């Protein structure tokens, strides 16, 4: 996943995100914020699956998130109200599955 790159591959960078932080070390603040988002939405046990890099492209910092390996268990996304949802990637779309679809998908995968 890329943060700071538009769908049309235009590199916009993280500067707008960095400017939303008040402390001097903007990259560190971005990393802390991202870490908190992962903890809230996926849980603490999934951090080790992520590799996060901040390369420079066209003079702008972007964020590259790589999934290092497949989880051995289903991963649910928790929204602001505490509701868990199960998403899958389908071709070029991300969709959430109904509970009946989710059970079959998990069993088959």
C-alpha positions in Angstrom: 0.0 0.0 0.0 1.2 3.5 -0.8 0.4 6.6 1.2 1.2 9.9 -0.5 0.6 8.5 -4.1 -2.7 9.1 -5.9 -4.4 6.4 -7.9 -3.2 8.0 -11.1 0.4 7.6 -9.7 0.8 11.3 -9.0 3.2 11.6 -6.1 1.8 14.1 -3.5 3.9 13.0 -0.6 3.1 13.2 3.1 3.7 16.9 3.7 0.0 17.6 4.4 0.0 14.8 6.9 3.2 16.0 8.5 1.8 19.5 8.8 -1.0 18.2 11.0 1.5 17.3 13.7 2.7 19.9 16.2 6.0 18.3 17.2 9.2 18.8 15.3 9.9 15.2 14.4 7.1 14.9 11.8 8.1 11.4 10.6 8.1 10.0 14.1 4.7 11.6 14.8 3.3 10.1 11.5 4.7 6.6 12.6 3.1 6.9 16.0 -0.2 7.9 14.5 -0.1 5.1 12.0 0.8 2.6 14.7 -2.2 3.8 16.8 -4.5 3.4 13.8 -3.3 -0.2 13.2 -3.8 -1.0 16.9 -7.3 0.4 17.0 -8.5 -1.1 13.7 -6.7 -4.4 13.5 -5.3 -5.1 17.0 -1.9 -5.3 18.5 -1.0 -8.8 17.4 -0.8 -7.9 13.7 2.0 -5.3 13.7 4.7 -7.9 13.0 3.2 -8.6 9.6 3.8 -5.0 8.4 7.0 -3.6 6.9 6.9 0.2 6.7 9.3 2.3 4.7 9.5 6.0 3.9 11.4 6.5 0.6 11.8 9.8 -1.2 10.2 10.1 -4.6 10.5 13.2 -6.7 11.7 15.0 -3.6 8.7 14.0 -1.5 8.4 11.5 1.3 5.9 8.7 0.8 4.9 5.7 2.9 5.2 2.2 1.6 3.5 -0.5 3.6 4.3 -4.1 2.7 2.6 -7.2 4.2 5.5 -9.5 5.0 3.5 -12.7 5.2 -0.1 -14.0 5.3 -1.7 -14.2 8.7 -2.6 -17.7 9.9 -5.9 -16.4 11.3 -8.6 -14.1 10.0 -8.1 -10.4 10.4 -11.1 -8.2 11.2 -11.3 -4.4 10.9 -12.8 -2.7 13.9 -14.6 0.6 13.1 -15.2 3.6 15.4 -18.2 2.0 17.0 -16.4 -1.2 17.8 -18.1 -3.3 15.1 -15.8 -5.8 13.4 -16.0 -6.3 9.6 -14.2 -8.9 7.4 -12.9 -7.6 4.1 -11.4 -9.3 1.1 -9.5 -8.1 -1.9 -11.3 -9.0 -5.1 -9.5 -8.0 -8.3 -9.3 -4.2 -8.0 -11.9 -3.9 -5.3 -12.0 -4.3 -1.5 -15.4 -5.6 -0.3 -16.8 -6.7 3.1 -18.5 -10.1 3.3 -21.7 -11.0 5.0 -21.3 -13.4 7.9 -22.4 -16.4 5.8 -19.9 -15.5 3.0 -17.2 -14.8 5.6 -17.4 -18.3 7.1 -17.2 -20.0 3.8 -14.3 -17.8 2.6 -12.3 -18.4 5.8 -13.0 -22.2 5.6 -11.8 -22.3 1.9 -8.7 -20.2 2.5 
